[in-house]
Structure formats: structure tokens, C-alpha cells
Amino acid sequence: MTPWIRIGVDTGGTFTDVVAVDESTGRLVTTKTPSTPADPAEGFMTGLRKVLAALELGGDAISAVSHGTTVATNKLLEGKVENLGFITTEGYGHILEIARQSVPDGYGNSYFWVKPPRIVPADRVKTVPGRLLVDGSELRPFDEQAACDVARWFAAQGVLAIGVCFLHSYANPSHEVAMRDVLTREHPQAFVSISSEVLREYREYERSVTTLVDAAVKPDIRRYMANIAAHLIAFTATGGGSDPSRRVPFYVMKSNGGVLSADEVVHQPITTVLSGPAAGALGASVVAERAGLREVVTCDGGGTSTDVTVVLDGHPALTTEGSVGAYPSKIPMIDVVTVGAGGGSIAWVSPEGTLKVGPRSAGADPGPMCYAQGGSEPTVTDAHLLLGRIPPHLLGGEVPLANEHSRSGVDTLAGKLGMTREACASGILEISAWNQANALRQVTVKRGLDVRDFHLVTFGGSGSLLACRLVDVLELAGVLVPLDPGNLSAYGLLTVDVRNDYVQTAVARQSRLSVTAVQSVFDDLRSQADAALDREGFAADARRFVRTADLRYYGQAFEVRVEVPDEPVTPQLFAVVADRFHEEHKVLYGYDFRSDGRQEVEWVNLRVTGVGPIRKPGPRTVAAGGGAQTAQSGARAVFFDDWVETAIYDRALLGAGDVVDGGPETC
């Protein structure tokens, strides 16, 4: 019988990571291959072929593929948002100018109030008459003739991605649906996103930008998914299977910690903006829980950046206050902080004459100087190589590293700074470690957590190289390095379920809550989630639903999310949820108004998440070791404040219970 193989593929900025699991035996195989930025599908398929070759199987053995992609992330981080238009309610065309202002560097900064850059130029913002009230009732009807004029204008200008956000459409989507119908008729080439489907939640600026981000990445995501799907179909059809028409289930990682079929994700492209980092956080939480740790901080070090998050009670923390690059995105996403501190981060000298690291990266092409592919500036990887912290090759010898190129780059930088080669390389690593440490503080302190209470889970190609320094800087409780840490994000893709999130704004003080109205909203959201899981092919008895609500004290500007028991809505349930809100507010901010009758609780958003369970790989076990000395593979000179001849151990050969003496002559 042909084995069934589930495969996870995580495409990063430098490498594409692949993990395959045999569903019948539980056997796990991993591999990596260089990413191909010009055509990510090429690296994707190369990784697929490599892992199947290791299993001595063909494409007909694939039962499902889960994918983490950076297509949407990179487009937004690089600011490549072009050919985008915006349609909103007449009289509100200035919503992007109003924006939200902040003080990013403190009140003493000379820039003082700062607003994010516009995502759409002012001349590509158009308005249409028609007006809804806050409860969704119609004050003025939708003007279809004006809508036609706007659609034809965008068609004439060749604007192919359009976001539509009308005032109060979260309460009544009818005007937005009518606008989309007009665009479909008058400008059929356009990719259209409407806010009532992207984010049915109030706060007009965030809803507008989130909708525009969805529209901006929609063409790229659709092309990319179609390209990957075509490659998969061709590969499996020629893999020796008896049914060449068989379509392998193809899932894409979402920012909220779930996956969605590629057929569905093209309609919700914004949900993929943190696809890769989310997979890593999920994989780390699974590994940590199996090690008996339900609360950890994670450090995913890649070639371009490092992503960090906090895991609480076995689950990565979620947020709806995230952003990608300069653009706020109020979709549910794992709360990830990203810093430009990856292996490819470039070291440089500032105009003030100080050493800096990142955020610019050499990426996969040309890559660090030691790749000998044209890189001309030293990177974190070059510093590691120069100090002997990594071997003279990667991927088991597939990628040889040129030490002489690293030496040339670091020597030039050291000359500008008046430092020795070793001091400059050590400084590069020290700055990179502090960049990561500051990100880890950010994801914990803002939640009222003490980072010193947490173990650190490190993974990714460069994530574990600075783990010991992070322990010193942050006074962490300890470090967990998973098996195959460079492939943990791809492994995480195989551990998650299908998840769909639905939200509806329904602002009301607790004393004025209507049992009937709240039950009706929850029922409607559940119905939408149920329909989505049905389209994904999940049996009715396998579907799960999670209810949450965003609450605040009346007069506050921001909310706290708490779980709502899945039971009929009653006044007693309102009280239970309010108690949970008081408790969570105290954890976050150190106080609550539970006993203060003047400070009433206000409900803002109701949410339902539909979950379709996917079978996950079982835990991997390591055989008992026979002593660490059996895993020693050699020795080399490594710089630790001085050059030291250091024993080198092969992690794959270490067994359970083996202890490595971490003295000055051991690495």
C-alpha cells in the first residue's frame, strides 16, 4: 500500500524549509533548500522533490500540503503597494489623512506627532453618495449612477486593485455589496475588497486600511496560489498515481494560527500577512508543551529577520492591534514582533560613526558575503563564520561558505571603526542579540509579564546561535532548542487546524444588553463559520466553535478580549463574561473597577472562530544516549573573548540523557 505523506513547506527570505510525515508510521523527514525570490514556486517544488526523494516516494504519495508564505508580508514590508484605489462615503474622503497619530520616539522627539504614510494617493480616492447610520439604517440611498461614474474612472485609469469602505457598513453591508456589483459590471478586471467582508468591525480608519491592504495583496496572492497549485497538479499527475486528475489538498497558513485551503484563502488574502511567523510560533508551542512548558517566549531567527512571540497557557498570544510594515491590520493574528536581526542582516557604520546591524538584509540573493554570490556588505552570518560559531558549510555541505569573503568585509568595517577583526565581529553579534532581547521584552512587558519568568524556545536557521547571550541579557529561566530547529516553522504547519474568524461590532453597555440581540449576532457568526467549514469538507460533528467578546470600561478607547462560554445567552452569562473581563483587565493593567458601580462595562465586538481539526503528527522520541562523547564530530578554533580549541558535537547523534560539559573547551 502506498504511504500517505503530509508535507509542510515554509518559504523564508533565505531558505525554504520542508517537513514530511508518513501518516501510517509517524516517520518524520526534514530538508531545506535555498529560496528562489524571483519565482518562489521553484524553491517550493525543489523542496517537495527533495523530501520525497529522501522517502524514496513519488508525487502520488502526497496526501496534503500545508504552506507558509511571505508573499503578502514582503509586499507590505517593502512598501510595494501600487495601482490601488479607494472608494468611501461622500464627505469622508479624508479618512486616510485623519489616520491615527503617534509619538514613536517619545515626546521629546523633534518629529513629535507622526502619522503613517498614505496607502493610496489622494487623487485615487473617490466618494459615492449614500449614508448609513450607526445602527445600519439608511439615511440616504446608495447613488448607483455616481458609483458607475467612479467605477468607469478607475477602469480608465487602469487601477486594478480597489478597496471599498463605507461608513457604518459593519452594521449593514448593503451599500458596499451594491458598489462591488457595479465594479464587477463596469470594471470586471478589478480585484475588489469590501470592508464588510474583510473586517466587520468599527473604527473607520483601521477598517479602511485593513480593507485596502487586503485589496493590495489580492492580485499577488491569487497569482502565487494559482502558480503553486498548477505545479502541484502537474507534479502529482506525473507521480505514477492511478488518478492523474486527483487534486492534493493544499492549505495555507493564516496569521491567526490556523490554516485555510488555497481555494478559500484567495478570497481572504490579508489573513496570510503573518503566515510564516505564525507557523513557527505554533510549532514552538507544541514542542514546548511536550517538554512540560506551557508558558514560553519564542525566537524565530531567519535570514532576513527575527520573529518573537509569547506563549501563554500553551497558546501563542493573539492580537487584533497588529500591523505589517507601516500598515495597521486589525485581523486576528498571532502577536509577533519582528526585528531586522536575521542571519542576513547587514552590519554598517552610521553617520555618527557607530556600528549598526540591520534592518537591511542581504536576503537569499545575493546573500551574506560568505555565500560568494556577489554580496558586498558583511552580515551577522559572516560574523558567526569568522568567529568559528558555525561550520564552513550549510545544509550538510550543499552551501559552502567562503571565510575569506567574510574576512574581507569585516576587516573593512573594523578599519572604519578602529577595531580589531574579532572585536568588530563580536560587536555585530552583540548588537544583534540586544535587538532580539528588546523585541522579547516588548512582547512580554506590554502584557504585564516578567520576561525572567519564561523559558526561551529558539529555532530557525539563526535563532539558536545567540540563545546563551539572550539568557544572560534577559535573565531567562532556560532555553529549549527543538530537534531540527531550522525546520520548526515547516513542522508547525502540520500541527494546526483550519480556523476562520468572524466578528461583528455591537456596542452596548452591559446594563442595556439585549439577550435576543446578542444571541442573534452569535448565531449569525456561527452560521458563517459553519458554512466555511462545510466548504472545507469537515463533517458536522467534527466542527468546533469558540466564542469571544471585546469588552472595556465605558469611556475607554481600547478593549480586552475574553472568552464567552458556548451556552445560551442569558443575563447570568453576561455576568460571567464581565467577571472574566475584570480579571483580565487587572492582569494587564494592575487594576480593575469590579467594585466601582460608576465604571460600567461596555461590550464592543462579538466574535466566533470556527475550527476544523486536522490530524497532527505524534511526538518524536529520542533513544537513550550512550554518552555525549559518541556524538563528538571533531574540534575547531572558536572565538570566546579569545581563540579556544573547541570540541564540536553532532546534535543528531546525541541521545536522551546525554550531557555536554559546557566548559571553555566545548561547543
C-alpha positions as CSV (number, residue, x, y, z in Angstrom):
1,M,0.0,0.0,0.0
2,T,1.3,3.4,-0.9
3,P,2.0,5.5,2.2
4,W,0.3,8.8,2.6
5,I,2.6,11.7,3.2
6,R,1.6,15.1,4.6
7,I,4.1,17.9,3.8
8,G,4.7,21.3,5.4
9,V,6.6,23.9,3.3
10,D,7.7,27.2,4.8
11,T,9.2,29.7,2.3
12,G,11.5,32.1,4.0
13,G,13.6,35.0,2.8
14,T,16.8,32.8,2.5
15,F,15.8,29.2,2.8
16,T,12.6,27.1,2.0
17,D,12.1,24.6,4.8
18,V,10.3,21.3,4.3
19,V,8.9,18.7,6.7
20,A,7.2,15.5,5.7
21,V,5.4,13.0,7.9
22,D,4.3,9.5,7.0
23,E,0.7,9.3,8.3
24,S,0.9,5.5,8.7
25,T,4.2,5.2,10.5
26,G,4.7,8.6,12.0
27,R,8.2,8.8,10.4
28,L,9.3,12.4,10.0
29,V,11.8,13.7,7.4
30,T,13.1,17.2,7.0
31,T,15.1,19.2,4.4
32,K,16.0,22.7,3.4
33,T,16.7,24.3,0.0
34,P,17.6,27.9,-1.0
35,S,14.6,30.1,-1.6
36,T,14.1,31.5,-5.1
37,P,12.7,35.1,-4.7
38,A,12.3,35.5,-8.5
39,D,9.9,32.6,-8.6
40,P,9.1,31.2,-5.1
41,A,7.3,28.2,-6.7
42,E,10.7,26.9,-7.9
43,G,12.1,26.7,-4.4
44,F,8.8,25.2,-3.2
45,M,8.8,22.4,-5.7
46,T,12.6,21.7,-5.3
47,G,11.9,21.2,-1.6
48,L,9.0,19.0,-2.3
49,R,11.1,16.8,-4.6
50,K,14.0,16.6,-2.1
51,V,11.9,15.4,0.8
52,L,10.1,12.8,-1.3
53,A,13.4,11.6,-2.7
54,A,14.6,11.1,0.9
55,L,11.5,9.0,1.5
56,E,12.0,7.2,-1.9
57,L,8.5,8.1,-3.0
58,G,6.8,10.0,-5.8
59,G,4.2,12.7,-6.0
60,D,1.3,10.2,-5.9
61,A,2.1,9.6,-2.2
62,I,1.2,13.2,-1.1
63,S,-2.0,13.3,0.9
64,A,-1.9,17.1,1.7
65,V,0.4,20.1,1.6
66,S,0.4,23.0,4.1
67,H,2.3,26.1,3.2
68,G,3.6,29.2,4.9
69,T,4.2,32.1,2.6
70,T,5.8,35.6,2.8
71,V,4.3,36.9,-0.5
72,A,1.9,39.3,1.3
73,T,4.3,40.1,4.1
74,N,7.2,41.1,1.7
75,K,4.9,43.2,-0.5
76,L,3.9,45.3,2.6
77,L,7.3,45.4,4.3
78,E,8.9,46.6,1.1
79,G,6.2,49.2,0.6
80,K,5.4,48.0,-2.9
81,V,1.7,49.0,-2.8
82,E,0.9,50.4,-6.2
83,N,-2.1,50.6,-8.6
84,L,-4.5,50.8,-5.6
85,G,-7.8,52.8,-5.4
86,F,-10.1,53.6,-2.5
87,I,-13.9,54.2,-2.6
88,T,-15.7,55.6,0.5
89,T,-18.8,57.5,1.6
90,E,-19.3,61.0,0.2
91,G,-17.9,63.6,2.6
92,Y,-15.4,61.1,4.2
93,G,-12.7,61.1,1.5
94,H,-10.2,62.5,4.1
95,I,-10.3,59.4,6.3
96,L,-6.7,58.4,5.3
97,E,-5.4,61.9,6.1
98,I,-7.0,61.8,9.6
99,A,-5.4,58.4,10.3
100,R,-4.1,57.7,13.8
101,Q,-1.1,59.7,15.0
102,S,1.5,58.5,17.4
103,V,4.7,59.6,19.1
104,P,7.1,56.7,18.2
105,D,10.2,58.0,19.9
106,G,8.8,59.9,22.9
107,Y,7.5,63.4,23.4
108,G,11.0,64.9,23.3
109,N,11.4,63.8,19.7
110,S,11.7,66.6,17.2
111,Y,9.1,64.9,14.9
112,F,6.5,64.9,17.7
113,W,3.2,63.7,16.2
114,V,3.7,61.2,13.4
115,K,1.1,59.8,11.1
116,P,1.6,56.6,9.0
117,P,2.2,57.1,5.2
118,R,-0.9,57.1,2.9
119,I,-1.5,53.7,1.4
120,V,-3.5,55.3,-1.5
121,P,-2.6,58.7,-3.2
122,A,-5.2,61.4,-2.7
123,D,-6.1,61.5,-6.4
124,R,-7.1,57.8,-6.3
125,V,-9.7,58.3,-3.5
126,K,-13.2,58.6,-4.8
127,T,-16.5,59.0,-2.9
128,V,-20.1,57.9,-3.6
129,P,-23.3,59.5,-2.2
130,G,-25.3,57.3,0.2
131,R,-25.3,57.2,4.0
132,L,-26.0,54.6,6.7
133,L,-26.5,55.4,10.4
134,V,-24.6,53.7,13.2
135,D,-27.4,51.1,13.6
136,G,-27.2,50.2,9.9
137,S,-30.4,52.0,9.0
138,E,-30.3,54.0,5.7
139,L,-30.3,57.8,5.9
140,R,-29.6,58.4,2.2
141,P,-29.9,55.8,-0.5
142,F,-26.9,54.5,-2.5
143,D,-26.3,56.5,-5.6
144,E,-25.8,53.9,-8.4
145,Q,-25.2,56.4,-11.2
146,A,-22.4,58.1,-9.2
147,A,-21.0,54.6,-8.4
148,C,-20.9,53.8,-12.1
149,D,-19.0,57.0,-12.8
150,V,-16.5,56.1,-10.2
151,A,-16.1,52.6,-11.5
152,R,-15.6,53.8,-15.0
153,W,-13.0,56.3,-13.8
154,F,-10.9,53.6,-12.2
155,A,-11.2,51.4,-15.3
156,A,-10.0,54.3,-17.5
157,Q,-7.0,54.9,-15.1
158,G,-6.1,51.2,-15.2
159,V,-6.4,50.8,-11.4
160,L,-6.8,47.1,-10.8
161,A,-7.0,46.8,-7.0
162,I,-9.8,48.7,-5.2
163,G,-10.8,48.8,-1.6
164,V,-14.4,49.8,-0.6
165,C,-15.2,51.1,2.9
166,F,-18.5,52.9,3.5
167,L,-19.4,54.5,6.8
168,H,-21.1,52.0,9.3
169,S,-21.0,49.2,6.7
170,Y,-20.1,46.8,9.6
171,A,-23.7,47.2,10.7
172,N,-25.2,46.9,7.2
173,P,-23.2,45.8,4.2
174,S,-25.8,46.5,1.5
175,H,-24.2,49.7,0.1
176,E,-20.8,48.0,-0.2
177,V,-22.3,45.0,-1.9
178,A,-24.0,47.3,-4.4
179,M,-20.7,49.1,-5.0
180,R,-19.0,45.7,-5.7
181,D,-21.8,44.7,-8.1
182,V,-21.3,48.0,-10.0
183,L,-17.5,47.4,-10.2
184,T,-18.0,43.8,-11.3
185,R,-20.2,45.1,-14.2
186,E,-18.3,48.3,-15.1
187,H,-14.7,47.2,-14.3
188,P,-14.5,43.4,-14.4
189,Q,-10.7,43.3,-14.4
190,A,-10.6,44.9,-10.9
191,F,-9.7,43.0,-7.7
192,V,-12.2,44.3,-5.2
193,S,-12.3,44.1,-1.4
194,I,-15.2,45.4,0.7
195,S,-14.8,46.1,4.4
196,S,-17.9,44.3,5.5
197,E,-16.3,41.1,4.4
198,V,-12.7,41.9,5.4
199,L,-13.3,43.4,8.8
200,R,-16.9,43.8,10.1
201,E,-15.8,46.0,12.9
202,Y,-16.0,49.7,13.8
203,R,-13.2,52.3,13.7
204,E,-13.3,53.6,10.2
205,Y,-9.5,54.3,9.7
206,E,-8.4,50.8,10.7
207,R,-11.2,49.2,8.8
208,S,-10.4,51.2,5.7
209,V,-6.6,50.4,5.8
210,T,-7.2,46.8,6.5
211,T,-9.5,46.6,3.5
212,L,-7.0,48.4,1.3
213,V,-4.2,46.0,2.4
214,D,-6.5,43.1,1.5
215,A,-7.1,44.6,-1.9
216,A,-3.4,45.4,-2.4
217,V,-2.2,41.9,-1.9
218,K,-5.1,40.1,-3.6
219,P,-3.6,40.1,-7.1
220,D,-0.2,38.8,-5.9
221,I,-1.7,36.1,-3.7
222,R,-4.1,34.9,-6.4
223,R,-1.3,34.6,-9.0
224,Y,1.0,32.9,-6.5
225,M,-1.6,30.4,-5.3
226,A,-2.5,29.6,-8.9
227,N,1.1,29.1,-9.8
228,I,1.8,26.8,-6.9
229,A,-1.4,24.8,-7.4
230,A,-0.6,24.3,-11.1
231,H,2.9,23.0,-10.2
232,L,1.3,20.7,-7.6
233,I,-1.3,19.3,-10.0
234,A,1.4,18.7,-12.7
235,F,3.7,17.0,-10.2
236,T,1.2,14.7,-8.7
237,A,-0.3,13.8,-12.1
238,T,3.1,12.6,-13.3
239,G,4.0,10.9,-10.0
240,G,2.8,7.5,-11.0
241,G,-0.6,7.7,-9.4
242,S,-3.6,5.9,-10.9
243,D,-5.7,9.0,-10.9
244,P,-3.9,11.9,-12.7
245,S,-6.9,14.2,-12.0
246,R,-6.5,13.9,-8.3
247,R,-6.1,17.3,-6.6
248,V,-3.9,17.2,-3.5
249,P,-5.4,19.2,-0.6
250,F,-3.4,22.4,-0.4
251,Y,-3.6,24.5,2.8
252,V,-2.1,28.0,3.5
253,M,-1.1,29.2,7.0
254,K,-3.1,32.2,8.3
255,S,-1.9,34.9,10.7
256,N,-4.4,33.7,13.4
257,G,-2.7,30.3,13.9
258,G,-4.9,28.2,11.6
259,V,-4.8,27.1,8.0
260,L,-7.2,27.6,5.1
261,S,-7.5,25.9,1.8
262,A,-5.8,27.7,-1.1
263,D,-9.2,28.0,-2.8
264,E,-10.6,29.9,0.1
265,V,-7.5,32.0,1.0
266,V,-7.5,33.8,-2.3
267,H,-10.8,35.4,-1.1
268,Q,-9.1,36.4,2.2
269,P,-5.5,37.3,1.2
270,I,-5.0,39.6,4.2
271,T,-5.2,36.6,6.5
272,T,-1.8,35.5,5.3
273,V,0.2,38.6,6.2
274,L,2.0,36.8,9.0
275,S,1.8,33.3,7.6
276,G,5.4,32.2,8.2
277,P,5.9,33.6,11.7
278,A,2.5,32.2,12.8
279,A,3.6,28.7,11.8
280,G,6.8,29.0,13.8
281,A,5.0,30.2,16.9
282,L,2.6,27.2,16.7
283,G,5.4,24.7,16.2
284,A,7.3,26.2,19.2
285,S,4.2,26.0,21.4
286,V,3.7,22.3,20.5
287,V,7.3,21.4,21.3
288,A,7.3,23.4,24.5
289,E,4.1,21.7,25.8
290,R,5.6,18.3,25.1
291,A,8.6,19.4,27.2
292,G,6.2,20.4,30.0
293,L,6.4,24.1,29.4
294,R,3.1,25.9,28.7
295,E,4.5,29.5,29.0
296,V,7.5,30.4,26.9
297,V,8.9,33.1,24.7
298,T,9.9,32.1,21.2
299,C,12.7,33.4,19.0
300,D,12.5,32.5,15.3
301,G,15.7,33.7,13.7
302,G,15.7,33.6,9.9
303,G,17.9,35.0,7.2
304,T,16.1,38.4,6.9
305,S,14.6,39.0,10.4
306,T,13.8,37.5,13.8
307,D,10.2,37.0,14.9
308,V,9.4,36.7,18.6
309,T,6.2,36.0,20.5
310,V,4.9,34.9,23.8
311,V,3.1,31.6,24.5
312,L,0.6,31.6,27.4
313,D,-1.2,28.5,28.7
314,G,0.1,26.6,25.7
315,H,-1.2,29.0,23.0
316,P,0.6,31.9,21.2
317,A,-0.9,35.2,22.2
318,L,-3.3,36.8,19.7
319,T,-3.9,40.4,18.9
320,T,-6.1,42.5,16.6
321,E,-3.9,45.6,17.0
322,G,-1.1,44.3,14.8
323,S,0.5,45.9,11.7
324,V,2.7,44.8,8.9
325,G,5.2,47.4,7.9
326,A,3.5,50.8,8.1
327,Y,0.0,49.5,7.7
328,P,-2.3,48.6,10.6
329,S,-4.2,45.3,10.1
330,K,-7.0,44.6,12.6
331,I,-7.4,41.0,11.7
332,P,-6.8,38.4,14.4
333,M,-3.1,37.4,14.3
334,I,-0.5,35.9,16.5
335,D,1.1,38.7,18.4
336,V,4.5,38.7,16.7
337,V,7.2,41.4,17.0
338,T,9.7,41.4,14.1
339,V,13.1,42.9,14.1
340,G,15.7,43.1,11.4
341,A,18.1,40.8,13.2
342,G,18.4,37.7,11.0
343,G,21.5,35.9,9.6
344,G,21.5,38.1,6.5
345,S,21.2,41.4,8.4
346,I,23.8,43.8,7.2
347,A,26.3,45.5,9.5
348,W,27.1,49.1,8.7
349,V,28.5,52.3,10.2
350,S,26.1,55.2,10.9
351,P,26.9,58.8,10.0
352,E,27.7,59.3,13.7
353,G,30.4,56.6,13.4
354,T,28.7,53.8,15.4
355,L,28.2,50.2,14.5
356,K,24.7,49.2,13.4
357,V,23.1,45.9,12.4
358,G,20.0,45.7,10.1
359,P,17.3,46.2,9.3
360,R,18.6,45.9,5.7
361,S,19.3,42.3,4.8
362,A,21.3,40.5,2.1
363,G,18.4,38.0,1.8
364,A,18.9,34.9,-0.4
365,D,20.2,36.8,-3.4
366,P,23.0,37.8,-3.2
367,G,23.1,36.7,0.5
368,P,25.9,37.1,3.0
369,M,29.4,37.7,1.7
370,C,30.4,34.2,2.6
371,Y,27.9,32.8,0.1
372,A,30.2,34.2,-2.6
373,Q,27.3,35.2,-4.8
374,G,28.0,38.9,-5.0
375,G,27.3,40.1,-1.5
376,S,29.4,43.2,-0.8
377,E,28.5,44.0,2.9
378,P,29.2,41.9,6.0
379,T,26.3,40.3,7.7
380,V,25.5,38.5,11.0
381,T,26.3,35.2,9.3
382,D,29.7,36.5,8.2
383,A,30.4,37.4,11.8
384,H,29.4,33.9,13.1
385,L,31.6,32.3,10.4
386,L,34.6,34.5,11.1
387,L,34.4,33.7,14.9
388,G,34.0,29.9,14.3
389,R,30.5,29.8,15.6
390,I,29.2,28.0,12.5
391,P,30.8,25.4,10.3
392,P,32.4,26.2,7.0
393,H,29.3,24.9,5.1
394,L,25.5,24.8,5.5
395,L,22.9,22.2,4.6
396,G,25.3,19.3,5.2
397,G,27.8,20.7,2.7
398,E,25.3,21.9,-0.1
399,V,26.2,25.5,0.6
400,P,30.0,26.0,1.1
401,L,30.9,29.2,2.9
402,A,33.8,31.4,1.8
403,N,35.6,32.6,5.0
404,E,37.9,34.9,3.0
405,H,35.0,36.9,1.8
406,S,33.7,37.3,5.3
407,R,37.1,38.3,6.5
408,S,37.4,41.0,3.8
409,G,34.1,42.6,4.6
410,V,34.5,42.6,8.4
411,D,38.1,43.9,8.1
412,T,36.8,46.9,6.0
413,L,34.2,47.6,8.6
414,A,36.6,47.2,11.5
415,G,39.0,49.6,9.8
416,K,36.3,52.3,9.7
417,L,35.6,51.8,13.5
418,G,39.3,51.4,14.6
419,M,38.6,47.9,16.0
420,T,40.2,44.5,15.6
421,R,38.6,41.9,13.3
422,E,37.4,39.8,16.3
423,A,36.1,42.8,18.2
424,C,34.1,44.0,15.2
425,A,32.6,40.6,14.6
426,S,31.8,40.2,18.3
427,G,30.1,43.6,18.2
428,I,27.9,42.7,15.3
429,L,26.7,39.6,17.2
430,E,26.2,41.6,20.5
431,I,24.1,44.3,18.7
432,S,22.0,41.5,17.0
433,A,21.4,39.8,20.4
434,W,20.3,43.1,22.0
435,N,17.9,43.8,19.1
436,Q,16.3,40.4,19.8
437,A,16.3,40.9,23.5
438,N,14.4,44.2,23.1
439,A,11.8,42.5,21.0
440,L,11.3,39.8,23.6
441,R,10.9,42.5,26.3
442,Q,8.3,44.2,24.1
443,V,6.0,41.1,23.7
444,T,6.1,40.4,27.5
445,V,6.2,43.8,29.2
446,K,3.2,45.2,27.2
447,R,1.2,42.3,28.6
448,G,2.3,42.9,32.2
449,L,4.6,39.9,32.1
450,D,8.1,39.5,33.5
451,V,10.4,38.0,30.8
452,R,12.6,36.5,33.5
453,D,9.7,34.0,34.3
454,F,9.9,32.4,30.9
455,H,12.0,29.8,29.1
456,L,13.1,30.6,25.6
457,V,12.3,28.4,22.6
458,T,14.8,29.1,19.8
459,F,14.5,27.9,16.2
460,G,15.0,29.0,12.6
461,G,18.3,28.9,10.8
462,S,19.9,31.5,13.1
463,G,17.6,31.5,16.1
464,S,19.7,29.4,18.4
465,L,23.1,30.9,17.7
466,L,22.6,33.7,20.2
467,A,20.5,31.8,22.8
468,C,23.1,31.8,25.5
469,R,23.7,35.5,25.2
470,L,19.9,36.1,25.4
471,V,19.8,34.1,28.6
472,D,22.4,36.4,30.1
473,V,20.9,39.7,28.9
474,L,17.3,38.8,29.9
475,E,18.0,36.5,32.9
476,L,15.7,33.9,31.3
477,A,14.7,30.7,33.1
478,G,16.3,28.5,30.5
479,V,16.4,27.6,26.8
480,L,14.7,24.8,24.8
481,V,16.2,24.0,21.3
482,P,13.9,21.7,19.4
483,L,15.1,18.8,17.2
484,D,15.7,20.2,13.7
485,P,15.2,23.8,14.8
486,G,15.8,25.1,11.3
487,N,12.6,23.3,10.2
488,L,10.3,24.1,13.1
489,S,8.1,26.5,11.1
490,A,7.5,23.9,8.5
491,Y,6.8,21.4,11.2
492,G,4.3,23.9,12.8
493,L,2.3,23.8,9.5
494,L,1.5,20.2,10.2
495,T,0.3,20.8,13.8
496,V,-2.5,23.4,13.2
497,D,-6.2,23.2,12.4
498,V,-8.4,25.0,9.9
499,R,-9.5,28.3,11.5
500,N,-11.9,31.0,10.4
501,D,-12.7,34.1,12.4
502,Y,-15.9,36.2,12.2
503,V,-16.6,39.5,14.0
504,Q,-19.5,41.9,14.4
505,T,-19.4,45.2,16.2
506,A,-22.3,45.5,18.6
507,V,-21.6,48.3,21.1
508,A,-23.7,48.4,24.2
509,R,-23.3,48.9,27.9
510,Q,-23.8,45.8,30.0
511,S,-27.0,47.2,31.6
512,R,-28.5,47.8,28.2
513,L,-27.5,44.5,26.6
514,S,-30.3,42.6,24.9
515,V,-30.2,38.8,25.3
516,T,-32.1,38.4,22.0
517,A,-29.7,40.8,20.1
518,V,-26.5,39.2,21.4
519,Q,-27.8,35.7,20.7
520,S,-28.8,36.7,17.2
521,V,-25.3,38.0,16.4
522,F,-23.6,35.0,17.8
523,D,-25.9,32.7,15.9
524,D,-25.2,34.6,12.6
525,L,-21.5,34.5,13.1
526,R,-21.6,30.8,14.0
527,S,-23.6,30.2,10.8
528,Q,-21.0,31.9,8.7
529,A,-18.2,29.9,10.4
530,D,-20.2,26.6,10.0
531,A,-20.7,27.3,6.3
532,A,-17.0,27.9,5.8
533,L,-16.1,24.6,7.5
534,D,-18.7,22.9,5.4
535,R,-17.0,24.2,2.2
536,E,-13.7,22.9,3.6
537,G,-15.2,19.4,3.8
538,F,-15.4,18.9,7.6
539,A,-18.2,16.7,8.9
540,A,-20.7,18.5,11.1
541,D,-19.8,16.5,14.2
542,A,-16.1,17.4,13.8
543,R,-16.6,21.2,13.7
544,R,-15.8,23.3,16.8
545,F,-16.7,26.9,17.6
546,V,-15.1,29.3,20.0
547,R,-16.9,32.5,21.1
548,T,-15.1,35.6,22.4
549,A,-16.1,39.2,23.1
550,D,-14.2,42.5,23.3
551,L,-15.1,44.4,26.4
552,R,-13.9,47.7,28.0
553,Y,-14.9,50.1,30.7
554,Y,-17.3,52.8,29.4
555,G,-15.2,55.7,28.2
556,Q,-12.1,53.6,27.4
557,A,-10.7,53.7,23.9
558,F,-9.4,50.1,23.7
559,E,-10.8,46.7,24.5
560,V,-9.8,43.4,26.3
561,R,-10.8,40.1,24.7
562,V,-12.3,37.4,26.9
563,E,-13.8,34.0,26.2
564,V,-17.6,33.6,26.1
565,P,-19.0,30.2,27.3
566,D,-20.7,28.3,24.4
567,E,-24.1,28.2,26.0
568,P,-27.4,30.0,25.5
569,V,-27.1,33.8,26.1
570,T,-28.6,34.9,29.4
571,P,-28.1,37.7,31.9
572,Q,-26.1,35.2,34.0
573,L,-23.8,34.7,31.1
574,F,-23.3,38.4,30.8
575,A,-22.2,38.5,34.4
576,V,-19.8,35.6,33.9
577,V,-18.1,37.3,30.9
578,A,-17.9,40.6,32.8
579,D,-16.1,38.9,35.7
580,R,-13.6,37.4,33.3
581,F,-13.1,40.9,31.8
582,H,-12.4,42.4,35.3
583,E,-9.8,39.7,36.0
584,E,-8.1,40.0,32.6
585,H,-8.0,43.8,32.9
586,K,-6.3,43.5,36.3
587,V,-3.7,41.1,34.9
588,L,-2.9,43.5,32.1
589,Y,-3.1,46.9,33.8
590,G,-2.8,46.1,37.5
591,Y,-6.3,47.4,38.5
592,D,-10.0,46.9,37.8
593,F,-13.3,48.5,38.7
594,R,-15.1,45.4,39.7
595,S,-16.5,47.1,42.9
596,D,-16.9,50.5,41.4
597,G,-20.5,50.7,40.2
598,R,-19.9,54.0,38.4
599,Q,-17.5,52.4,35.9
600,E,-19.8,50.3,33.8
601,V,-18.6,47.5,31.5
602,E,-19.3,48.0,27.8
603,W,-19.4,45.3,25.1
604,V,-17.9,46.3,21.8
605,N,-17.3,43.3,19.4
606,L,-18.7,39.8,19.3
607,R,-16.5,37.0,17.7
608,V,-16.9,33.4,16.7
609,T,-14.0,31.2,15.5
610,G,-14.8,28.0,13.5
611,V,-12.2,25.2,13.9
612,G,-11.9,22.2,11.7
613,P,-9.4,19.7,13.2
614,I,-6.6,18.3,11.1
615,R,-4.7,15.2,12.1
616,K,-1.3,16.1,13.6
617,P,2.0,14.2,13.8
618,G,2.7,12.5,17.0
619,P,5.6,13.5,19.3
620,R,9.1,12.5,18.3
621,T,11.1,10.4,20.7
622,V,14.9,10.2,21.1
623,A,16.6,7.0,22.1
624,A,18.6,6.8,25.2
625,G,22.2,8.1,24.7
626,G,25.4,6.3,25.3
627,G,27.3,9.3,26.5
628,A,28.0,12.7,24.7
629,Q,31.4,11.6,23.6
630,T,29.9,9.3,21.0
631,A,28.4,12.4,19.3
632,Q,31.7,14.3,19.1
633,S,32.5,15.0,15.4
634,G,35.7,17.0,15.7
635,A,37.1,20.2,17.0
636,R,37.9,23.7,15.7
637,A,39.1,27.1,16.9
638,V,36.2,29.3,18.1
639,F,36.4,32.8,19.5
640,F,35.0,33.3,23.0
641,D,36.8,36.5,24.1
642,D,39.9,34.6,22.8
643,W,40.5,31.8,20.4
644,V,39.8,28.4,22.0
645,E,40.2,24.9,20.5
646,T,36.6,23.7,20.9
647,A,35.0,20.3,20.7
648,I,32.1,20.0,18.2
649,Y,29.1,17.7,18.7
650,D,26.6,16.5,16.2
651,R,23.2,17.2,17.6
652,A,21.6,14.4,15.7
653,L,23.9,11.8,17.4
654,L,23.1,13.0,20.9
655,G,20.7,10.7,22.8
656,A,18.3,11.2,25.7
657,G,20.1,11.9,28.9
658,D,23.4,12.8,27.3
659,V,25.1,15.7,29.0
660,V,27.6,18.0,27.2
661,D,30.1,19.7,29.5
662,G,29.8,23.4,28.6
663,G,33.3,24.3,29.7
664,P,35.6,26.6,27.7
665,E,36.8,23.8,25.5
666,T,33.4,22.5,24.4
667,C,30.8,23.8,21.9
